Amino acid sequence: MTTTPAIPSVLLTEPLALDLVNTRLYLTDSDTWMDVLDGREQRDAWLGALAPRLDIGAEDAAAVTDGDAEALKAVREHAAAAVEPARHGRKPPARALSGLNEAVRAAPATVHARWDGASVTAEPRRAGSLATRLAATFAEETVQLLATPDILDVRRCDAPACVMLFLPRNPRRRWCTPNICGNRARVARYYLRHKAPRASDSLS
């Protein structure tokens, strides 16, 4: 029986631009980097969980190929390059912005009229291959984030070695995942406090 890989919540609950950037993460436990877009099972699970927000079906999420993933990686590179300076109030590289714009232009969203049985609904749809449509969706979400004041609130996790970005709903939030990085930080502080030499030890 195949077990669906567990996907960290920080890869599913942030703005889509940050969800994408966070797919390249550092695993402190094993001191290695992991790319969610490289592993088929992890990638399928991640895209499957995001499918409702991406306007794709579960079957589309499972149909993403390694070649399709390369298109997402290109957008991720541009998104990461743009978000980092922008969250500090600095100008993003022109190459990053043009790369995002090109991805959006490759599959622009149009409005599709549909009768749902009771009224006409207007649904956004993109033309093109699955890879092109996914890349355009993530690129557009990145542009939208860059263009709002929210970009200045984007933070990097305070935990040592963690590279995850998040948009805090609570201004006091310091960690990407309180139950993982938050716990590690608390354990580290506890360890340091209890490893500190006592005054009586230095006199013995």
N, C-alpha and C positions, 0 to 999 in steps of 0.2 A: 504493500500500500504506500503510495507516494504522499509525503507530507508537504503541504504548501509552505514555502519558506516564510518565516515571520518577517514582516516589514516594519521597521521602526516608525512610530507614529509621526515623527518629524518629517518623514518622507511623504506623508499623506495629508497633513492638516494645515500646512502653510500655504501661502499663495503659490500658484502653480509654478511661477518663475523660480521660487526658492525650493520647491519640491524637486524641480529638475536639477538645479545646481547641487543640491544635497545628495544626489545619487552617486557622487564620487565622495566616499567618506573614509575616514581613518578609523580603523579598529584598534582601540588602545589595548584591548585584551591580548591581541596577537601581534601588535606592533606592525600591522600591514595596512595597505590601502585596498579598498574594495570598490569596484565599479558595478553598480546594480544593472547598468545597461549591458554589461558583458555577459552576465549569466542568464541563460534562457529562463530558468525557473523563477529566479528573483525578478527578472524583467517582466515576465508574464504576470506575476503576482502583483507587482507595483502598478503596472498599467491597468490590470483588471480592477484593482481597488479604486483607481482614479477614473475609470471609464465613464461614470455619470458626469463628472466634471469636464471631461474631454469630449463629450457628445459622441462617443463611440460605443459600440456594443462589446460584450465580453468576447465574442468571437473575433472582433477586430483586434482586441488587446492580445489575444493569443496568436494572432496571425503576423505580428511584428517580427520581421526577420533580422538577422545580424546586419544586413545592409540597411534596413530601415533604421536600426539603432544608430548607425553612423550619422544619419541626418539629424537625429536627436542630439548626438554628442556635439555636432557642429554648433547647434543652437545653444547647447549648454556652455560651450566655450565662450560664445559671445555674451551670453547672459551673465556668466561669472565675471567676465572682464568688465562688463558695464555696471553691474550691481555694486561691486566692491568700492570703486571711487565714488559712485553716486550716493551711497549710504553715508559717506563722509562729507557730502556737499561739493564734491569735485566733479569735473567734466569727465564723462566716460570716453574711452578711446573711439575715434571716428570709425575705425575698422569694426568695432563691436556693434556700434549703432547701425552701420550699413549692412552688416551681416544679419542683424535682426530684421531690418526693413526688407531685405531680399527674401528672407524666409516667409514673411507675411505676404509679400506680393506674389509669391509662388502659388498660394492658395487662398485668395481673398474670400472673406465670408460674404455671402449674399443671402437675401431674405427669400424664403420659400413659403408660399401660401398653401395651406392645407385645411381641408374641412375635417373637423374631428367628430362630426356627428351632430354637433349642436351649434358650432360657430366656426368662423375662419380663424386659424391660428397662423402666426408668422414665426417660422423657424429658421434660425441661421444655419446655412449649409456651406461647406467648402467643396470645391471641385479638386480633382487630382488624386494621386495615389495616396495610400494610407500614410506612408512616410512623410509626404509633402504636407498633408493635412495636419498631422500631429506636430510636425516642426512648426508650421504656421501658427497653430494654437498656442504652443509654448512661447513662441517668439512674440506674439501679440500680447499675451499675458505679461511678459517681461517688459514690453514697452509701456503697457498700462501701469505697471508698478513703478517704473522709472519716472513716469510723468505725474505721480501723485506725491503729496507730502509724506505718505507712509514710508517712502524709500529711506527717509532720514531716521526712521525708527527701527530699521532692520539691524539686528545685532548678531554678533557671533557668540557662540556658547562660551561661557566663562571657564568651563572645565579645561584643565591642561590637555593640550594636544587635540582637543575636539575642534573640528572645522565647520560644524553645522551652523547654518544661518536660520534665523527665525524672526517673525514679526510679532512682538509681544502684545497680547491683549491687555496684560497686566504690566504696568511700567516697572514693577519690582522683579519681573521674571529675569533670571540670569542664566538658566540652562536650557538646552534644547529639549531634554527630557528629564523632568524632575526625578523620576524613578530610576534613571540610569546615571546620567552625568551628575544630577543633583546629589544622589546618594553617594557617588564616588567622591565628590568634593567634601561632603560631610564626614565620610569615613577618613579621608586624608587629613582633614583638620583635627579630628579626634585623635588620630595616630600621632600627629605632630605634637599635640598638647601633652599626650601621655608619654611621649619619648623625650620631652624636654627634661634636662637634668634638674633634680631637686636641689635646693640649697644645702640640705643635709648631706647629699651625696658628695658634693664638692668639698665638704669639710672632713669627710671620713678618710 
